Amino acid sequence: MTKSFVTPVGFADAQQGLAHLFVRGLVVEAEIGVWAHEKGRRQIVRIDLDLAVDDPRAAGDDHKKVVCYEWASNEVRDIVATGHFNLVERLAECLAERLLSDARVHAVRIRVEKPGAIRGADAAGIEIVRLRAPNPETPL
C-alpha cells in the first residue's frame, strides 16, 4: 500500500463556514508510558489542540452557542484522568474521538508531547489529524 501526502486541513475557512479554535501548551500530569519506570507515576504531558469548528458568527455574543476552548481543555483533563496510557498515540486518538463527538467540531489536530522524553530534545510525541466521519444520511 502506497501512502500519499494529503492536503492540509483548513482549520479556518470562511467558504466552508469554519473557524479555528485552539489551545496551546496545555500541561497535564498523565500516567503514560510503556517502561517500568513510567508505571505507577505521573509525568508532565503538553498538549496542543486545533479544532475546525462551526463559524461562531451566528452565535452573536452567546458563549453557550459556540465550541468553547475551556470545554476542550476539560475534555483533555477528563480523558487523562481515566487511567494509564501506554502510548502517546493512544492518548491522542482518545482525545480526537472525544472532541469529534461534538457535532460542531469537524476536524482536529492534536499534538501530545512528553517533555524530556529524549535526552537532548525539548520533547517527543505525536501529532495527528482526524476528520469527522461523513454522516451517511446526509446527501452529498
Disulfide bonds with the S-S distance in Angstrom:
none
